[in-house]
Amino acid sequence: MLNLTSDSGFLLLKFSESQELQILYFFLLLTVYLITLLGNLFTIISIAVDHHLHTPMYFFLMNLAIIDIGSISSIVPKSMFISLMNNNFISYFECAIQVFFFFFFDASEIFLLTVMAHDRHVAIYNPLQYETIMNSRTCIKMVASVWISGFLYAILHTSSTFSITFCSNKVDQFFCEIPKLLKISCSDLYLVEVVLLVVSSSLGAGCFIFIIISYVWIFRAVLQIRSVQGRQKALSTCLPHLIVVSVLICIAFFVYARPPTNSSSYLDLVFAIIYVIFPPMMNPFIYSIRNKEFQNALCKFLNLRQLFHTFPRFVLRLLGL
């Protein structure tokens, strides 16, 4: 039985035993991390600098981008360090911090997506009173509730997880994942965390049920719109959010609904990489699809319009035309 303290730690799962492959994984992780950072930073800055996007929907989207940056930053930088230095050791304190921030940002994202579903429901089902219902004070209260709930949720999980005793320090995952930490526990207190995981699953299911009910009402309201153009405009404001929620549901289904096995370490690794990296990286691209307001704001930020006007002239001069 191990008595792990802040001076000791855990050994995480390596991506490969080959140093050359570890370097390759480092550059792959670095590329994905930079893409995610730039995409979400562009989202935040574009919304902040364009007053046309100072609406509840984009305010929530900006908070989603902040959450995505925090979510991937809680895991990937440490994984990059492990791959580059070929050192899979993580201290007890670092592991606890990783668990806390991962749960904090992931729980906040689920709560925020639930709030965003309510926002779209009010905007389409009750458009005449939308500005009154979703005023700035209400939006700030909703976002504050999301962050506070995520913080308390993460504190609860982290404190319960690291109050147990561990029989081993080898974690069968590339980051401190709670189910893998529970497998190396030799304390009866792990039952507390199991109960919390069940409660978490119920809470997540409740959020998704609320989102589904919201979209049932949204689709009913859309069907009552007589013009085809009006229906398309209403659905276009909901499509990115619906895609993000669908991606999360699909990933959660493939990760948690499959039967547990004892010999699928690398399969678990692949699924973990998918749900840690894929949503934060894809969300900025999903919300930019067919969103002209966001694309225009991004073009203003990057000054791409001027580039599009000057580049053809530059090419013609080179050709002597």
C-alpha positions in Angstrom: 0.0 0.0 0.0 1.4 3.4 -1.0 0.9 6.5 1.0 1.3 9.2 -1.7 2.0 12.7 -0.5 2.7 16.0 -2.3 6.4 14.9 -2.6 5.5 11.7 -4.4 3.4 11.1 -7.5 2.2 8.9 -10.3 3.5 7.3 -13.5 1.3 8.1 -16.5 0.9 6.0 -19.6 3.3 6.9 -22.4 2.1 7.2 -26.0 5.0 5.0 -27.1 8.2 3.5 -25.7 10.1 4.7 -28.8 11.9 8.1 -28.3 11.5 9.0 -32.0 7.7 8.3 -31.8 7.5 10.3 -28.6 9.0 13.3 -30.4 6.5 12.8 -33.2 3.6 12.8 -30.8 5.0 16.0 -29.2 4.8 17.8 -32.5 1.3 16.4 -33.2 0.1 17.6 -29.8 1.8 20.9 -30.3 0.1 21.4 -33.7 -3.4 20.5 -32.3 -2.8 22.7 -29.2 -1.9 25.7 -31.3 -4.8 25.2 -33.7 -7.2 25.0 -30.7 -5.6 28.1 -29.0 -5.7 30.2 -32.1 -9.2 29.2 -33.1 -10.7 30.0 -29.7 -8.6 33.2 -29.2 -9.8 34.5 -32.6 -13.3 33.7 -31.4 -12.9 35.7 -28.2 -11.1 38.7 -29.8 -13.5 38.9 -32.8 -16.6 38.9 -30.5 -14.9 41.4 -28.1 -13.9 44.0 -30.8 -17.1 43.8 -32.9 -20.0 45.6 -31.3 -22.4 43.8 -33.7 -21.7 40.6 -31.8 -22.4 42.0 -28.4 -25.5 39.9 -28.0 -26.4 37.1 -25.5 -25.6 34.3 -28.0 -22.1 35.6 -28.8 -21.5 36.4 -25.1 -22.1 32.7 -24.3 -20.0 31.7 -27.3 -17.1 33.8 -26.0 -17.3 32.0 -22.6 -17.4 28.7 -24.4 -14.2 29.6 -26.2 -12.6 30.5 -22.8 -13.7 27.1 -21.4 -12.3 25.2 -24.4 -8.9 26.9 -24.0 -8.9 26.0 -20.3 -10.1 22.4 -20.9 -7.3 21.5 -23.4 -4.7 23.5 -21.4 -5.3 21.4 -18.3 -4.2 18.2 -20.1 -2.2 18.7 -23.3 0.8 20.8 -22.1 1.7 18.1 -19.5 1.3 15.4 -22.2 3.6 17.4 -24.5 6.2 17.7 -21.8 6.0 13.9 -21.1 6.5 13.2 -24.9 9.4 15.6 -25.3 11.3 14.7 -22.1 10.3 11.1 -22.1 9.4 11.4 -18.5 5.9 10.2 -17.5 6.1 11.2 -13.9 3.5 13.6 -12.5 3.5 14.8 -8.9 0.6 14.2 -6.5 -0.1 17.9 -6.5 0.0 18.3 -10.3 -2.3 15.3 -10.6 -4.8 16.9 -8.2 -4.6 20.2 -10.1 -5.1 18.4 -13.4 -8.2 16.6 -12.1 -9.6 19.8 -10.7 -9.3 21.9 -13.8 -10.4 19.2 -16.1 -13.6 18.7 -14.2 -14.0 22.4 -13.7 -13.9 23.3 -17.4 -15.8 20.2 -18.6 -18.6 20.6 -16.2 -18.8 24.3 -17.0 -19.0 23.5 -20.7 -22.0 21.2 -20.1 -23.8 23.7 -17.9 -23.0 26.5 -20.5 -24.4 24.5 -23.4 -27.6 24.0 -21.3 -27.8 27.8 -20.8 -27.2 28.3 -24.5 -30.1 26.0 -25.4 -32.3 28.1 -23.1 -31.1 31.2 -24.9 -32.0 29.8 -28.3 -35.4 28.6 -27.0 -36.3 32.1 -25.8 -35.0 33.8 -29.0 -37.1 31.6 -31.3 -40.1 30.7 -29.2 -40.6 34.2 -27.6 -38.7 36.6 -29.9 -40.7 39.8 -29.0 -39.7 39.5 -25.3 -36.2 38.2 -26.0 -34.3 41.3 -25.1 -36.3 41.8 -22.0 -35.8 38.2 -20.8 -32.2 37.8 -21.8 -30.9 41.2 -20.7 -27.3 41.8 -19.8 -27.8 41.3 -16.1 -29.6 38.0 -16.6 -26.8 36.7 -19.0 -24.1 37.7 -16.5 -26.0 35.9 -13.7 -26.3 32.8 -15.9 -22.6 32.7 -16.8 -21.6 33.3 -13.2 -23.8 30.4 -12.1 -22.1 28.2 -14.7 -18.6 29.1 -13.5 -19.6 28.7 -9.8 -21.3 25.4 -10.4 -18.3 24.1 -12.3 -16.0 25.2 -9.5 -18.0 23.5 -6.8 -18.4 20.4 -8.9 -14.6 20.2 -9.4 -13.8 20.8 -5.8 -16.2 18.0 -4.8 -14.6 15.5 -7.1 -11.0 16.5 -6.5 -11.3 16.4 -2.7 -13.2 13.0 -2.7 -10.7 11.4 -5.2 -7.5 12.4 -3.3 -8.9 11.5 0.1 -8.4 7.8 -0.8 -5.4 5.6 -0.4 -3.7 4.2 -3.5 -2.1 0.7 -3.8 -0.1 1.7 -6.9 1.3 4.8 -8.6 0.9 3.5 -12.2 -2.1 5.3 -13.9 -3.2 3.5 -17.0 -3.9 6.7 -18.9 -1.9 9.6 -20.3 -3.5 12.0 -17.8 -5.0 11.8 -14.3 -8.4 10.4 -15.2 -10.6 9.6 -12.2 -11.8 6.1 -13.3 -8.1 5.1 -13.8 -7.2 6.5 -10.4 -10.0 4.5 -8.8 -8.6 1.3 -10.2 -5.4 1.7 -8.2 -7.3 2.6 -5.0 -7.2 0.3 -2.0 -9.4 2.3 0.2 -13.1 1.9 0.8 -13.5 5.6 0.4 -13.4 5.1 -3.4 -17.1 4.2 -3.1 -17.7 7.9 -2.3 -16.2 8.8 -5.7 -18.2 6.1 -7.4 -21.4 7.6 -6.0 -20.2 11.0 -7.2 -19.6 9.6 -10.7 -23.1 8.2 -10.8 -24.5 11.6 -9.6 -22.4 13.3 -12.3 -23.8 11.0 -15.0 -27.3 11.7 -13.8 -26.5 15.5 -13.8 -25.1 15.3 -17.3 -28.1 13.3 -18.5 -30.4 15.9 -16.9 -28.6 18.7 -18.8 -28.9 16.8 -22.1 -32.6 16.1 -21.5 -33.2 19.8 -20.8 -31.4 20.6 -24.1 -33.5 18.0 -26.0 -36.7 19.4 -24.5 -35.7 22.9 -25.5 -35.1 21.9 -29.1 -38.5 20.1 -29.2 -40.1 23.5 -28.4 -37.7 25.3 -30.8 -38.7 23.0 -33.7 -42.4 23.4 -32.9 -41.9 27.2 -33.0 -39.9 27.0 -36.3 -42.7 24.9 -37.9 -45.1 27.7 -37.1 -43.1 30.2 -39.1 -44.8 30.5 -42.5 -41.9 31.8 -44.7 -39.2 29.4 -45.7 -36.6 32.1 -45.4 -37.7 32.7 -41.8 -37.4 29.0 -41.0 -33.9 28.8 -42.4 -32.8 31.9 -40.5 -34.2 30.6 -37.2 -32.6 27.2 -37.7 -29.2 28.7 -38.8 -28.9 30.3 -35.3 -29.4 26.9 -33.6 -27.4 24.7 -36.0 -23.9 25.3 -34.5 -25.1 24.8 -31.0 -26.9 21.6 -32.0 -23.8 20.3 -33.8 -21.6 20.9 -30.7 -24.1 19.2 -28.4 -24.4 16.2 -30.8 -20.6 15.9 -31.0 -20.5 15.8 -27.2 -23.3 13.2 -27.0 -21.7 11.0 -29.6 -18.2 11.1 -28.0 -19.7 10.4 -24.5 -21.7 7.5 -26.0 -18.6 5.9 -27.6 -16.4 6.5 -24.5 -18.7 5.5 -21.7 -21.4 3.2 -23.3 -18.9 0.5 -24.5 -18.4 -2.5 -22.3 -15.4 -2.3 -19.9 -12.4 -4.6 -20.6 -9.2 -5.3 -18.9 -7.0 -5.4 -22.0 -7.9 -2.3 -23.8 -5.4 0.2 -22.5 -4.5 1.6 -25.9 -8.2 1.7 -26.9 -8.9 3.7 -23.8 -6.0 6.0 -24.8 -7.5 6.6 -28.2 -10.9 7.4 -26.8 -9.4 9.7 -24.1 -7.5 11.6 -26.8 -10.7 12.0 -28.8 -12.8 13.5 -25.9 -10.0 15.6 -24.5 -8.8 17.2 -27.8 -11.6 17.0 -30.4 -14.4 19.2 -28.9 -12.2 22.2 -27.9 -10.5 22.1 -31.3 -13.7 21.8 -33.4 -16.0 24.2 -31.6 -14.6 27.4 -33.2 -14.9 25.8 -36.7 -18.4 24.6 -36.0 -19.6 28.0 -34.9 -18.0 29.7 -38.0 -19.8 27.5 -40.5 -22.5 29.5 -42.3 -22.3 32.2 -39.7 -21.8 35.4 -41.8 -21.8 37.7 -38.7 -19.0 35.8 -37.1 -17.1 35.5 -40.4 -17.3 39.2 -41.1 -16.1 39.9 -37.6 -13.2 37.6 -38.1 -12.4 39.2 -41.4 -12.3 42.6 -39.8 -10.0 41.3 -37.1 -7.6 39.8 -39.6 -8.1 42.6 -42.2 -8.7 39.9 -44.8 -11.0 42.1 -46.9 -8.1 44.4 -47.8 -5.9 41.4 -48.6 -8.6 40.0 -50.9 -8.7 43.4 -52.8 -4.9 43.9 -53.0 -3.8 40.3 -53.8 -5.3 40.1 -57.3 -3.7 43.5 -58.2 -0.4 42.3 -56.9 -0.6 39.1 -59.0 -1.5 41.1 -62.1 1.5 43.4 -61.6 3.8 40.4 -61.3 2.4 39.1 -64.6 2.9 42.5 -66.2 -0.8 42.9 -67.0 
